[in-house]
Structures are given as structure tokens and as C-alpha cells.
Amino acid sequence: MRKKRVATVSLAGCFGCHMSLLDMDERILELLQDVEFDRSPLNDLKKFTRRCDLGIIEGGCCNEDNVHTLRDFRNNCDVLVAVGQCAIMGGLPVMRNAIMHSDDPLRECLEEAYCSSPRVYNPSNQIPNDPALPLLLDKVYTCVDVVKIDYQIPGCPPSGDVLWATLSALVRNEPIDLPYDMVKYD
Amino acid sequence: MIDILWAVQDKLGCIDGEAMSLIAEKTGTYRVEVEGVVSFYAFFSSVRKGKIVIRLCDDIVDRHAGVFAVAKSFENTLGIKLGETTPDHWFSLEYTPCIGMCDQAPAALVNDVVVTNLTPAKVKGIVRTLKKTRDPRALVTKTGDGNNGHRLIAAMVKNNIRHTGPVLFDKSPAEAGLKQALTLSPGGVLELVVDSRLRGRGGAGFPTGKKWRYAAAAQAALRYVICNADEGEPGTFKDRVLLTERAQLLIEGMTIAAYAVGAAEGILYLRAEYRYLKAYLEHILARRRSRGLLGDNIMGKAGFHFDIRIQMGAGAYICGEESSLISSCEGKRGEPKNRPPFPVQSGYLGLPTVVNNVETFCCVPPLIARGPKWFTSIGTPHSSGTKLLSVSGDCTRPGVYELPFGVSVQDVLDKAGAKDPAAVLIGGASGDMIGRPEFQRRICFEDLPTAGAITTFSSHRNVLEIANYYMDFFIDESCGYCTPCRVGNVFMKQGLEKIMQGLGEAGDLDYLRELGKTIIATSRCGLGHTSPNPILSSMKSFPLVYSALLNAHPNEFQAGFNIQSALDEARVIAKRRSLIYDVSYGDEE
């Protein structure tokens, strides 16, 4: 049986979920018996080399590049798994969607962040606008707003144990029964 | 509290911060409590409105009758937009949900005065009269039929009674029911009501006799009888006609109820939109007091004391729900209460309370006078008696029809002269939308229960647009207390709009069904229990309308997400184009 190909990416997230992925510690060696990594920050591959069986998404979409990457993943992966609060519900970045009763919420958000907030030191009073910066979306979208998502693993971040249990079951195509204390979040 | 707020609102045109603080101080409560109440009701305003507030009825029937053109005409003539007030503080213009005039749409409330059958051409004359006289009453040049011509009502409203039935328009002599009831013991009256199998006419159809028995059995020093005249369901106007023409019968019915359950005080909760009837109803109450039909020792029956006060509502659909109505009577925000305890155990001020619809009370006197056998001989086994139906929409004879339970929808449509009916909404916004194959179904609690609203739509109307309108209505009227209703209804509407825009997929229908089920199962009160109905029932009756709009999206992207519109704002702020999504840059999209 050929090894399952897995791709991972962090969109508008903090890489905490990827850190948590590494929390499976030496079990990653066991996982590598069945899995090879394609595009992923773990091996620093920036592009897909081949079609993948599994795509793991951390973070939601706050700019055009996130959308582009996510759609790229959808096009190149059979199964997409949204991992963590940001990918599933928007997480911390989605707080900017709370600016909703404004005619121009994005501008209000940027001005607050870079100019008008009392703790900001920004003598030039400019909002960053390098051409290399991807354009921001009007609001933060969750992964499932943009493409179809097959599975979600909640948590901020999900623990290494949960990730290990679900992902290993997924690549082996086995049913999973998560014990209560593993999915209890308080 | 509501009475105080009405007085202030009438005097100042608003209830501002200063007034709220003063009211709080004088009534010994906190300002935030007062502010909570003010902000809850549509007829109270914390910003100053014009002396003359023009409220256009924005019901779907009025929309189809051309209220938008009328609104435009008002905007042009007054020089303000909807929701604004003229700079001289004379006129405010706004929309309001159904004011119970669907049979003479489009209609508007000018302060308390109802103006019906509006056309864009009439608007100029109306505004001219208002500017000249500064008195909305001057708009009524010709009063409607029946008691609408009474000097205390003097409204241009027409009753449009198209069909009178044996119960509500019974010809037996006045007070025959009450006289008969007083010869019996309270238990005997209860017996008769139970035997008649009378069920509540407000929509839920709870057996009235059972309700009264519970209230009578509850241990308390004082009990209340409340009449629910907060007819807010869009498309319903039967209570308007009963209050105008059968007010004596209604009060008689309430008095009998009070006798049966042992209540000494009653409240008539009148919706704000029917304020034009208040003076007349007060007059009826006063007359009954002077004739010994209200007050102490009614009709010479020693020890039977009962009196009624009128409580004005202030514009909130949810107050038609009995526990919200009780909250409102207590001077609070009209939010539903948790149950149990039920109002019959602990209602108004924590006392056992019977809340019944206007029509239910009106059924009681004839039922007592003629006996339960006569009553059960009309209608069907589980729905005895008649039902007063308010028919409106695309038909030539809109109005009220008193018909025995069990009448088929088709019969009603024929009587009303429905034009090419394609969809009929039974029971207003929260009711069921049915299509032609189901027109043989019968109106009764066993089949199609209704509080009385029958709204017909011809084949020229868009079913989805109608469902969407009612979702808007529910989003507006949700009290916001519980999440399934506050948030879920917005999601329902978004899902529907996605389908309407042609972006829907097969899965979206399942999503709507699931979501609707969740809202119904988890909401706190009747509003959320019924709010998904317009969408769910139209999906059931018109599946092809929905499926015709669905598209498949093979690349598994979400069709509802539009990257171009999501980027528009950033393009303007950054003053540059997208490197990824602007075609001229030659990337892939």
C-alpha cells in the first residue's frame, strides 16, 4: 500500500496548531510509516508536487492569499480537515468582524490598529501598504465559508493527542472513538 | 409603566434620557429598567419624533398592493426619507409591521388615525390636509360602516364582514349568556365550557375549559382574566372587527370567565395599532359599569365583583404570546417567561391568570346561552364552533368570514373570490404555506389550525420573496432573549437568500431543514417555535420552486463566497489591484 500524502498549511492562524501537531512527539515517526508530507511548513515545501490524500488547514481567511491557498488545497487534496478554532470559527482574527455597524469597517479597523489607538507609535501615521502585501478581505471568513471542508478538529489548539488520534485514524481509514477527557474543553 | 411611557411619548414626542431618569426616580426603579422598556417597544422612541408620525404598513399584502409607491410619494411630498423626521419636527415617516388592515391595504397609521386604501395620488392631498390642519383626524372625511361611524371611533376603516355565522354574530339577546351563567355555580359554568370543547382561537387551540379549570383550581387570593387583543399576526384583522362590533359580547364573555374561575379583575390588552378603538371600549366599559354589568355584585349576584381595565400595548408582535403579554401588562419588556409555571398557576403579578383571545371570549356567551350541545353540533369533532377568518391578499372580497370549522380552503377561496390562487398562507407569518394540491384540506385543529389569517397569493407572486419577507418580520420581532431565535432566524434568511441568488446547492435545502428543526426545538417561546414555518412549509409545498434555483458546484468551492466583492473595500483603501484576483495581472483567475 502506498503511503498517504498529507499537506498542511497555516492561513490566518498563529502556528499553534502546527506546534500542537509536533506535540505528538516520537509518534510522528510511527505516523511516517504510513504517511509522507507534501506541501507543508514542516518540510518547507511551498508548492504541491502531487495530488494529496489529506490537507490539514490551520487558520481562517483574512486576506486574498489565504483564499488562494485554501482553494489551491481544495483543488489538490481529496479530504480537507480544518484544525483549530481559527479555521473552524475564525478564532482571534474574526474579532475584527465585530466592527459591523460601520460604513467602512476595514478602514476603521486599520485606522484603529495603526493610527488612532492610544498605544500606537506610528509617527508617519501610515497604514502598511506594500505591494507585496496581499489585500485584506472585507471581513474574516472561516474555511467552510470559502470551500467545502470534510472534517473539523476543534480546540485552541487541539492537543497533540487529539490530533494524533484523529489523523492516524483518518490515514488508516479506521473508525474513531475519542474518549471523553480528550474532547472536553474546560 | 407602559401607561406612564405612553403619556410621556404623547406629550413630548419622545422619551429622552431626562424623562427616563425622572420616571425611574418617581416610580422607584432604575433608569436602565425604564430604558429597557422604552427600547423594547416600537411605538416608544428615545429620539424626538415629529408631532405627526406616519407609519406605513409594510405587510406583504400592502407591498403587493403598492405600498412602496405610496412610500415614495410620501418621501417626495414631505421631502424626507423613511425613518426621518422633518426639520420642523412636525412629520415623521416610517414603516411598521402589519397594522391589521390587510383587507383595505395599503394602509397607514397617522398617529392613532388609520388611513386605508392609499394610492400615490392620494398622498399629496393627505399631506396638504395635515399641513393645513395639523390634525390627523381631519383625514377622516367619510367613516366606515357599523360602529366605525360611532363618534368615539370615527374611523374610515371598513368592517368588511362578508359572511356572518351562527356563533359570533348570534342573534340571541344581549346578556343572555351572562344571565344564564349566573344562575349556575362557577363549577357549572366550567362544566358547560368543558363540554362544549371550546378551544382557544388565538392559534394554539388549547382547550379553554381545561385552562379555566386549572386557574380555578390554583390556590390564590386573587385571580386575573386577561383578554389578548394584541392581534399582531400579519394578515389577521378579525379581532379588529370583533372589538368594533362585538365589544359588548367580548366583555360579557370575560365577565363569565371571571365568574367561572373566580377572578375579580380583568385586563383588556389592546395593541397600539388599535388605539383608535380605545375611547370606544372605555365607553362600553363605563356603560356596563353604570348598568351593573361590571363592578360590585354584578347583575345583583351578591359577592360577584369584577372590573376590567384597558392596557395599551406599544407595538411588539411578541406580546401576542401570553407570557410576554403578561410581562407587558406588568410594565416590563414584553419578553416571554419560562414555563412552567404556566400563567394559569402563576401569571400576572404571580397570580393565576387566564389569557384568552378576543374571539374565544366572544364564543362564550352564545355557548352558555344555547348550551354545549348546540355548540358542538357546529364544526368538527375536535374543533367545535365557528372560526372567524381574515381573508386578504389577491382576492376580490377581502374581509372577515365566520365559517364553521372544517371548511375547506377551496371553499374559503371561492367565497372570497380569490384570483388565480397559487399559494395560500394559513395562519399568518407563523402558519403554513400551501399550494393548489392541498386546497381541499380543511381549516380545523385536526388539519390546518389557524388563528384566522388566510392570505392568498396569485400565481404572479414569488413564493420565495414572500417567505423572505416573513423571515425579515421574525428577525425584526424576535425579542432577542434566546439565541436559536435571535441568531437562527438570521441564518435561515441568509440561507434562503443564497438560494434566491442562484448560489444554492442541494445541501443548502437540508441545511435549512435542519436549522429550522433546531430553532423550533430549542427556542424559548412560540415565536421561535413557528418562525421557520414560512420557509419550511413553502419548501414542502413548492419543492420545485426551490430546486429550480439550485446549481451544482463541481469544484467544491462555496458559491456563497465572492472573492471580488470581499476584496472591493481593500482595493479602495490600498489604492491598488489584487496580484492574484485581478485578471489584468494574468494570474489564474
Contacts between the chains, C-beta under 8 A, distances in Angstrom:
chain1	res1	chain2	res2	distance
A	64	B	563	7.0
A	64	B	567	6.0
A	64	B	570	7.9
A	64	B	578	5.5
A	64	B	580	5.2
A	64	B	581	5.9
A	65	B	580	6.8
A	67	B	561	8.0
A	67	B	563	5.6
A	67	B	566	7.7
A	68	B	580	5.0
A	68	B	581	7.7
A	71	B	557	6.2
A	74	B	555	7.3
A	74	B	556	5.5
A	74	B	557	6.6
A	75	B	555	7.0
A	104	B	569	6.7
A	105	B	569	7.7
A	106	B	569	4.6
A	106	B	570	6.2
A	106	B	573	6.3
A	107	B	569	7.4
A	107	B	573	5.4
A	110	B	573	6.8
A	127	B	573	7.4
A	129	B	574	5.1
A	129	B	575	7.7
A	129	B	576	7.6
A	131	B	576	6.4
A	131	B	579	7.5
A	133	B	574	7.9
A	134	B	578	8.0
A	134	B	579	7.5
A	134	B	580	7.3
A	135	B	567	5.4
A	135	B	570	4.0
A	135	B	571	6.5
A	135	B	574	6.0
A	135	B	576	7.8
A	135	B	578	5.2
A	136	B	570	4.7
A	137	B	566	4.4
A	137	B	567	6.6
A	137	B	570	7.0
A	138	B	565	7.4
A	138	B	566	5.1
A	138	B	567	7.5
A	138	B	568	7.0
A	138	B	569	4.7
A	138	B	570	7.2
A	139	B	566	7.7
A	141	B	561	6.5
A	141	B	566	7.4
A	144	B	558	7.3
A	145	B	558	6.1
A	145	B	560	7.4
A	145	B	561	5.5
A	146	B	557	7.1
A	146	B	558	5.7
A	146	B	561	5.0
A	147	B	556	6.1
A	147	B	557	5.2
A	147	B	558	6.0
A	148	B	556	4.4
A	148	B	557	7.6
A	148	B	558	6.8
